[in-house]
Amino acid sequence: MKRKLFTTPVLVALVVSFSGVIAFRYNLMGGPSPVPSELAIASHTIVTPGPHLNPIEEALQNPRRMKPLPPEQIDLETLWLARAIFSETKRVDEQALVAWVVRNRVDTRYRGKRSYEAVVLDPYQFSAFSQGNAKRPYYMGLSIHSKVPGWQTALQIAYSVRFAEEDHRPFSAHTRHFYSERSMARMLAPTWAEGLSPVRINYELVSVDERRFRFYEGVS
């Protein structure tokens, strides 16, 4: 009489777990593993590899997969934030960081400004919106329905940053300044940046070229 081998899900799981423990306790050369037996016993636990990403980092990981937001979801404040970041850069990772600088100014009431529109139009702060700048009408004319390449993604980045949890900041709330060396005349740093070091970016997927953007905190 032949005995049947019952391969139920529970039995399979036990076999896999046990074999995982055995494999964990021996290294590739056939010797015992230096890992404590307590850790070996727990080796069947499933651990997801890779860094834990917040929602904004997940969006930056593959921006092409971002679906356009419904027009009714974009209010005027989000629109102003999108205009600002789109005027500064067309790279989504840099747009996210610039968006946080603008939000930091709103959140901390920098220079007495309490709205995104007021922050963006604050004189001598964002060059594209300065009076007399030839690009000012173009950026101020961008609307929810504009078909400019990359614009819809900028709207999504702006929306994501504006409504993100505070602990998703890539730097402190007092990081309210940045400058781009590539756009500075004669490559000279602004006077407010003298003696200061750029802040560290706390996003796993963002590594900013300092020749393109440098972000600073604590500037009055």
N, C-alpha and C positions, 0 to 999 in steps of 0.2 A: 504494500500500500504506500503510495507516494504522499509525502506531506506537502501541503500547499504553503507557500510563503506569502503572508499577508503584508502588502506594502501600502498600508494606510498612510494618510498624510502625517499623522502623529508619529508613526514609527519612522518614516523617512526623516522627519525633522529631528528626532532623537539621534538617528544614525549620523546625519550631517553635523549636528552639534558636537557629538562625541568625536567624530573624525577631525573636526576643527580644533578641538582641544589637543588631540594627539599631535596634529601637524604643528600647532603653535608652540609645543614644548620642545621641538627639535629644530635646529637651524639647518641651513642648506647643506652643511658639510656632514650632517648625520649626527652631530653631537647635541647635547642638551641645550636648550635655550636658556639664556641668562635671565629671561623674564620670570618674575615670581609666579609660583603656581596659582596664587589667588587671581592674578591677571589672566593666566591661562584658562582658568575655569570660566571666566567671563568672556572668553574669546568668541563665543557664538553670538554675542550681541552685535547687531547690525549698526554700523556707524556710517553716516553719509559723509563722503570725502569732500574736501574743498572748503573754502571760507563761507561763513554765513553772510549772505548779502542782504542788504536792506532793499526795499522796493525801488529806490532810485538807482542803486547799483545794478539791480536786475534789468532795469530799463536800459541802462548804458551798456550792458553786456551784449545786447543785440537790438539796437535802436530800430532796425528795419522791420522788426516784428511788432513794433508799437502801432496800434490801430488809431486812426484819427479820432479825436474826441468829437462827440456830438456838439454842434454849434451852440446849443442851448446850455451846455455845461461850461462854456467859456464866458466869464463876465469881463467887465471893463478893466478891472485891476489885473487879472491874469493876462489880458491883452497887452497892457502896458509893460508888464514884466517880460513877456515874450518879445516885444519890440526892442527892449533894452538888450537882452542877451543876444538877439539876432544881429543887432547892430555891432556888437563887440566881436563875435566869432561865429563861424558856421560849424564848428566842431561840437558835437553834443556833450562830450565830457567837460569841455571848457564852458559851454553854456550852463551846465548844471552848477558849476562853481560860481560863475558870475551871478546866476540867479540867487544863490545863497547870500552873496554879498548884498544884493538889492534887498532881499528879505530881511537880512540882519539890520539894515538901515531902517526899514519900516518897523521891525520889532523893537528896536532900541530907541526909536524916535530921533534918529540922528539928524542934526541941524533943524530939529523941530518938525520934521516931515512925518506925517502919519499915514500916507497912502502911497501906493506904488506909482501912481501918476505924479504925485508931488516929488517923490524921490528921483524919478527919471528926468523930470523937467527942472530939477534943482540946478540953478546956473553954475556953469563951470565944473560939473561933476561927470556927466556922460557926454563925451565930445560930439557924438552924432546928433545930439539934441540941442546943442548950443545954438544960440541965435547967430545967423549968418552962415552956418554950416550948410553946404550945398546938398548934403544927404538928408538933412532934417525932414523935408517934406516927404521924401520917399519912405523913411522908417515910420514917421507919424501916420502915413497913409495905409500902412499894412492893416488889413482887417481879418476877421475870422475866416473869410472866404478867399483870401488871396492865394494865388496858385504858384507863388514863387518857390522854386526847389528848396526843400529843407525847412520851409516856414511852418508847415503843419507839425513837424517834429519839434520845432522850437516851442510851439504852443503846448505840446504835451509835456515837455521838460518844465516849462514855466508852471503849468498846472500841478505837476508832481511835486515840485519844490515848494510851491506856495502852500499846499495843503499837507505837506509831510510832517511827521512827528518831529518834535524838537531834537530828540536824540539821534536823528538821522543827519544832523549837520556834519559836514566834512571838516569843520573847524569851529572855533568858538563864535558866539553871537557877536563878539566885538571885532570880528574880522570884517571890516567894512570898506576896505580899500584894496585896489589892485592896479597894476599897470602892465602894459605890454611893451617890452623893449623894442620889438620890431616896428612899433608905431610911433616911437619917441623920436623927436628931432635930434640928430647927432648922437643917438643912443645914450642920452643922458637921463639918469634916473630923476624923478621929481624930488623936489627939496624935502617933501614930507617923508620920503623913504630913507633919507640919510641916516645912517647908523642903525637901521632896523634890518632884521633878517626875515625872509619870507616864512610864513607859517607852514607847518607840515599838513599835508592833505590826508585825511583819515578815511579815504575810500579805497577799497581793495583794488578796484579796476581802473583807477585814475592815476596816471603819472604825468604830471604837467611839465612840459619843457619850459624852464625858467626864462628862456629867451622869448617865449611867447607870452607867458603870464606869470606874475608873481603876486601873491596875496599877503596882506598885512593886517595885523590886529593892533588895537590900542592907539590908533592914530586919532587925534582930537580934531 
